[in-house]
């Protein structure tokens, strides 16, 4: 009889755990990014065939309550719920959070600024301001990007540098749709190729036989050399996307051959404002 009771108690414990997991999964599934997606579709304008984008911050100001609704949805997600998601769902959530809170940061002074850098000071950059209530903590944009997204061993995804947006012309486009776990791979590939195809920021110079690329590849070269995505050097990364980086068969072959010289272009920190 004692063994039967023990078995029954163990059965109840297992059943409780299974139900708890199921409730967490259902709860997590209820969170979607439709509010953010709607805002992006309305107020982000893709230009040059999607290679870049302009943000209508004036329109975002008028829709500020909708943005705040979405930010509240993000902030309501507990760390336990977040931990129950797939890695793709987590990463999509973090990218969306970074981008949405960047827009929120711009709106704190818009239109009285020319660059996101105007929101910082000599002692503190705007990316270090702790104003983001997320996953039970108060974080900065730097915390989200460098301490969570880029933390080795968690996501190991260098293409996030073409997905997170710093509200500047030099930055890769702010995509006019929300990132989702289901579409994340396709979306990361799309934004990567779009950025590399933008000749104002990435190009092969046949006269000098070198790649002239964004400063992003100088700041974050380590992320492209860790073996993430199979790349252990920038040249290996560039070779995989040689068709996006170049405009002629000769230039493509030069990038594919590896060992091409690299020069980093100046970064344009002006606000990516539509107006």
C-alpha positions in Angstrom: 0.0 0.0 0.0 2.9 2.3 0.9 4.5 1.7 -2.5 1.2 2.5 -4.3 0.9 5.8 -2.4 4.5 6.7 -3.3 3.8 5.9 -6.9 0.6 8.0 -6.9 2.4 11.0 -5.4 5.2 10.7 -7.9 2.6 10.5 -10.7 0.9 13.7 -9.4 4.2 15.5 -9.3 5.1 14.6 -12.8 1.5 15.6 -14.0 1.9 18.9 -12.2 5.2 19.6 -13.9 3.8 18.7 -17.3 0.9 21.0 -16.8 3.1 23.8 -15.6 5.3 23.5 -18.7 2.2 23.5 -20.9 0.8 26.6 -19.2 4.1 28.4 -19.7 4.2 27.4 -23.3 0.7 28.6 -23.9 1.4 31.8 -22.0 4.5 32.4 -24.1 2.6 31.7 -27.3 0.2 34.5 -26.5 2.9 37.1 -26.9 3.1 38.3 -30.4 4.7 41.3 -32.1 1.8 42.4 -34.1 1.6 45.9 -32.5 5.3 46.5 -33.3 4.8 45.0 -36.8 1.9 47.3 -37.5 3.9 50.4 -36.4 6.9 49.4 -38.5 4.8 48.8 -41.6 3.2 52.2 -41.2 6.2 54.4 -40.2 9.3 52.8 -41.6 10.0 53.4 -45.3 12.3 51.1 -47.2 14.5 52.8 -49.8 16.9 51.6 -52.5 15.2 48.3 -52.9 15.3 47.6 -49.2 19.0 48.4 -48.8 18.2 51.1 -46.3 15.2 52.7 -44.5 13.9 56.0 -43.3 12.0 56.2 -40.1 9.0 58.6 -39.7 9.7 59.6 -36.1 7.0 62.4 -36.4 4.4 59.7 -37.1 5.8 57.5 -34.3 5.2 60.5 -32.0 1.6 60.5 -32.9 1.4 56.8 -32.4 3.4 56.9 -29.1 0.7 55.2 -27.1 0.8 52.2 -29.4 4.5 52.0 -29.1 4.2 52.2 -25.3 1.6 49.4 -25.4 4.1 47.2 -27.2 6.9 48.2 -24.8 4.7 47.2 -21.9 4.1 43.8 -23.5 7.8 43.3 -23.8 8.4 44.3 -20.2 5.7 42.0 -18.9 7.6 38.9 -20.2 9.2 37.1 -17.2 12.6 35.6 -17.4 11.1 32.1 -16.8 8.7 32.6 -19.8 11.6 33.8 -21.9 13.7 30.8 -21.0 10.9 28.5 -22.2 11.1 29.8 -25.8 13.2 28.5 -28.6 16.5 30.3 -29.3 14.9 31.8 -32.4 12.0 33.2 -30.5 14.3 34.6 -27.9 16.6 36.3 -30.4 13.6 37.7 -32.3 12.3 39.1 -29.0 15.6 40.7 -28.1 16.1 42.3 -31.6 12.6 43.7 -31.5 13.1 45.0 -28.0 16.4 46.7 -28.9 14.9 48.4 -32.0 11.6 49.4 -30.3 13.4 50.9 -27.3 15.8 52.7 -29.6 12.8 54.4 -31.2 11.5 55.2 -27.7 14.9 56.8 -26.8 14.8 59.0 -29.9 11.3 60.2 -29.1 12.4 61.5 -25.7 13.9 64.5 -27.5 12.6 64.4 -31.0 12.7 66.6 -33.1 15.4 68.5 -31.1 18.3 66.2 -32.2 20.4 65.5 -35.2 21.8 62.2 -34.0 21.3 59.6 -31.4 24.6 60.7 -30.0 23.0 64.0 -28.9 21.2 61.9 -26.2 24.5 61.1 -24.6 27.1 63.2 -22.8 30.9 63.3 -22.4 30.6 60.9 -19.5 28.0 58.5 -20.8 26.9 57.3 -24.2 23.1 57.0 -25.0 23.6 53.2 -25.3 24.6 53.0 -21.6 21.5 54.6 -20.2 19.6 52.1 -18.1 16.0 52.8 -19.1 14.8 49.4 -20.4 12.7 47.3 -18.1 13.2 43.8 -19.5 13.3 40.3 -18.1 13.1 41.5 -14.6 15.9 44.0 -14.8 16.5 47.6 -15.9 18.9 47.4 -18.8 20.6 49.7 -21.2 20.7 49.1 -25.0 24.3 48.1 -24.6 23.2 45.5 -22.0 20.7 44.0 -24.5 23.2 43.9 -27.4 26.5 43.1 -25.8 25.7 41.2 -22.6 22.7 39.2 -23.9 22.6 39.0 -27.7 26.3 38.8 -28.3 27.2 36.7 -25.3 29.2 33.7 -26.6 27.4 30.4 -26.3 23.8 31.7 -26.3 23.0 32.7 -29.9 26.3 32.8 -31.7 24.8 34.9 -34.6 26.9 37.6 -36.2 24.1 38.6 -38.5 22.4 40.4 -35.7 24.6 43.4 -36.6 22.4 43.9 -39.6 19.2 43.5 -37.6 19.6 45.8 -34.6 19.2 49.4 -35.5 21.1 52.4 -34.0 18.8 55.1 -35.5 21.6 56.3 -37.8 22.0 56.6 -41.6 25.2 54.5 -41.3 23.4 51.7 -39.6 21.8 48.8 -41.5 18.1 49.4 -42.3 15.4 49.2 -39.6 13.3 46.4 -41.2 9.7 47.4 -41.7 8.4 44.3 -40.1 8.9 42.7 -36.7 11.3 39.8 -36.3 9.7 36.5 -35.4 11.0 33.1 -34.4 9.4 31.4 -37.3 10.9 33.8 -39.9 14.1 34.7 -38.2 16.5 32.8 -40.4 14.9 34.3 -43.6 14.8 37.8 -42.1 18.5 37.7 -41.0 19.5 36.6 -44.4 17.4 39.3 -46.0 18.8 42.2 -43.9 22.4 40.9 -44.3 22.2 40.7 -48.1 20.4 44.1 -48.3 23.0 45.8 -46.2 25.9 44.3 -48.1 24.3 45.3 -51.4 24.2 49.0 -50.4 27.1 50.5 -52.3 27.1 53.6 -50.1 28.3 51.4 -47.3 29.8 48.2 -48.8 31.5 47.9 -52.2 34.5 46.3 -54.0 36.9 48.9 -55.5 38.4 47.3 -58.7 41.0 50.1 -59.1 42.4 49.5 -55.7 41.5 45.8 -55.6 40.0 46.0 -52.1 36.7 45.9 -50.3 35.5 49.1 -48.8 33.0 48.2 -46.1 31.1 49.6 -43.1 32.8 50.4 -39.9 30.7 47.7 -38.3 33.2 45.2 -39.6 35.9 46.9 -37.7 34.0 47.3 -34.4 32.7 43.8 -34.4 35.2 41.8 -36.4 35.5 39.3 -33.6 31.9 38.2 -34.0 32.7 37.1 -37.6 35.9 35.2 -36.6 34.6 33.0 -33.8 33.4 30.3 -36.0 29.7 31.4 -35.7 28.0 30.5 -38.9 31.1 28.6 -39.9 33.1 31.8 -40.5 36.6 32.1 -38.9 37.6 35.3 -40.7 35.9 38.3 -42.3 37.2 37.1 -45.7 35.3 33.8 -45.2 32.1 35.8 -44.4 32.6 38.1 -47.3 33.2 35.2 -49.6 29.8 33.6 -48.7 28.1 36.9 -49.6 30.3 37.8 -52.6 27.4 38.0 -54.9 25.8 40.7 -52.7 29.0 42.6 -52.2 30.0 42.9 -55.9 28.6 43.9 -59.3 30.8 42.0 -61.8 32.0 38.4 -62.2 35.6 39.6 -61.9 34.9 41.4 -58.5 33.0 38.4 -57.2 35.8 36.1 -58.1 38.3 38.4 -56.3 36.2 38.3 -53.1 35.7 34.5 -53.4 39.4 33.9 -53.7 39.9 35.3 -50.1 42.7 37.5 -48.8 41.2 40.7 -50.3 42.3 43.9 -48.6 39.7 45.7 -46.5 39.2 49.4 -45.8 36.6 50.7 -43.4 34.4 53.6 -44.5 33.4 56.5 -42.3 30.2 56.0 -40.4 27.3 58.4 -40.8 25.7 59.1 -37.4 23.0 61.5 -38.7 19.5 60.5 -37.6 17.7 58.1 -40.1 14.7 60.4 -40.1 12.3 60.5 -43.0 11.6 64.3 -42.5 
